[in-house]
Amino acid sequence: MLELASLSKKYRDGSQTVVAVAVERLTVKAGEQVALTGPSGSGKTTLLHLISGLLTPTSGEIKFDNIAVSAMPETWRDAWRAKHVGYVFQKLNLLAGLSVLDNLLVAMSFAGAVPKPDRRSWGKQLLAQVGLADRLNSLPHQLSTGEQQRVAIARAVANKPRLILADEPTASLDQANANKAMALLQQLAQESGSILLVATHDREIMSLLPRIIPLRQPEGQVTSYAADDCLA
Ligand SMILES: Nc1ncnc2c1ncn2[C@@H]1O[C@H](COP(=O)(O)OP(=O)(O)OP(=O)(O)O)[C@@H](O)[C@H]1O
């Protein structure tokens, strides 16, 4: 179970403070599949970064299965993330010098969730599921943006994570491939009882997810430099 309480993230931008996220309380149960929606700038990416432990909150707490992720030292958070979180980044973040299959194998080697002898065949299986069986040895730049997005999706689920976070995972895909990618994310999340959180603007994608959480732009998002620490 994922639990957020009194969570805020503020950024300093020159002489201003930007309240990127302000969530009073949010609970997502194991196995839930959720769309995180909201206008550009409403904090979707920042919230996913906070939940994954890539960012730390300005205030409040994030707990996953009763472990306070937000309170962990950075090295613990990195290890926790490698083991439990699959992340489809908005900017994909594929390793440019490695082949498609090696991108998955490296992710698997960090987490150790899949036994070593099984990794290559599991990676190939996932890449086949996203329609890339014939591109295993290509480098990311040799693929189209949509194909790279499918690699990022396969990589995110390679460790069978308990928490799958996907930031606009179908943004570069046509409808057929978007549906395929979502089917893979949803199927793997369901098989492993994982939470799936998908940040999206796409109504078709929202309609595939049983729960929708709208994020509003925090009130008074841009405040003066001297703003106090109250949540918006
Ligand atoms: N490093 C930063 N420094 C200052 N402000 C930031 C920083 N990162 C994000 N913000 C601000 O925080 C707010 C939330 O940004 P975020 O990227 O989380 O929104 P989003 O909902 O994911 O947007 P989009 O749908 O356009 O991707 C925005 O107002 C943004 O300008």
The ligand as an SDF file (V2000), in Angstrom:
LIG
                    3D

 31 33  0  0  0  0  0  0  0  0999 V2000
   13.4840   22.1510  -10.9240 N   0  0  0  0  0  0  0  0  0  0  0  0
   12.4550   22.9770  -10.8580 C   0  0  0  0  0  0  0  0  0  0  0  0
   12.6200   24.2610  -10.4370 N   0  0  0  0  0  0  0  0  0  0  0  0
   11.5730   25.1150  -10.3490 C   0  0  0  0  0  0  0  0  0  0  0  0
   10.2950   24.7730  -10.6520 N   0  0  0  0  0  0  0  0  0  0  0  0
   10.0740   23.5150  -11.0870 C   0  0  0  0  0  0  0  0  0  0  0  0
   11.1330   22.5640  -11.2310 C   0  0  0  0  0  0  0  0  0  0  0  0
   10.5960   21.3910  -11.6710 N   0  0  0  0  0  0  0  0  0  0  0  0
    9.2630   21.6180  -11.8200 C   0  0  0  0  0  0  0  0  0  0  0  0
    8.9520   22.8750  -11.4730 N   0  0  0  0  0  0  0  0  0  0  0  0
    7.6120   23.4820  -11.4600 C   0  0  0  0  0  0  0  0  0  0  0  0
    6.7620   22.6510  -10.6900 O   0  0  0  0  0  0  0  0  0  0  0  0
    5.4520   22.5860  -11.2840 C   0  0  0  0  0  0  0  0  0  0  0  0
    5.0750   21.1450  -11.5300 C   0  0  0  0  0  0  0  0  0  0  0  0
    5.8970   20.6090  -12.5750 O   0  0  0  0  0  0  0  0  0  0  0  0
    5.7280   19.1220  -13.1240 P   0  0  0  0  0  0  0  0  0  0  0  0
    6.7670   18.8990  -14.1700 O   0  0  0  0  0  0  0  0  0  0  0  0
    5.6940   18.1940  -11.9750 O   0  0  0  0  0  0  0  0  0  0  0  0
    4.2610   19.2030  -13.7720 O   0  0  0  0  0  0  0  0  0  0  0  0
    3.5080   18.1790  -14.7360 P   0  0  0  0  0  0  0  0  0  0  0  0
    2.0910   18.1220  -14.2690 O   0  0  0  0  0  0  0  0  0  0  0  0
    4.2490   16.8920  -14.8070 O   0  0  0  0  0  0  0  0  0  0  0  0
    3.5930   18.9170  -16.1330 O   0  0  0  0  0  0  0  0  0  0  0  0
    3.5510   18.3120  -17.6410 P   0  0  0  0  0  0  0  0  0  0  0  0
    2.1720   17.7060  -17.8250 O   0  0  0  0  0  0  0  0  0  0  0  0
    3.7360   19.5460  -18.4950 O   0  0  0  0  0  0  0  0  0  0  0  0
    4.6630   17.3150  -17.7800 O   0  0  0  0  0  0  0  0  0  0  0  0
    5.5100   23.4590  -12.5400 C   0  0  0  0  0  0  0  0  0  0  0  0
    5.0010   24.7320  -12.2240 O   0  0  0  0  0  0  0  0  0  0  0  0
    6.9870   23.5350  -12.8520 C   0  0  0  0  0  0  0  0  0  0  0  0
    7.2980   24.7470  -13.4940 O   0  0  0  0  0  0  0  0  0  0  0  0
  1  2  1  0
  2  3  1  0
  2  7  2  0
  3  4  2  0
  4  5  1  0
  5  6  2  0
  6  7  1  0
  6 10  1  0
  7  8  1  0
  8  9  2  0
  9 10  1  0
 10 11  1  0
 11 12  1  0
 11 30  1  0
 12 13  1  0
 13 14  1  0
 13 28  1  0
 14 15  1  0
 15 16  1  0
 16 17  2  0
 16 18  1  0
 16 19  1  0
 19 20  1  0
 20 21  2  0
 20 22  1  0
 20 23  1  0
 23 24  1  0
 24 25  2  0
 24 26  1  0
 24 27  1  0
 28 29  1  0
 28 30  1  0
 30 31  1  0
M  END
$$$$
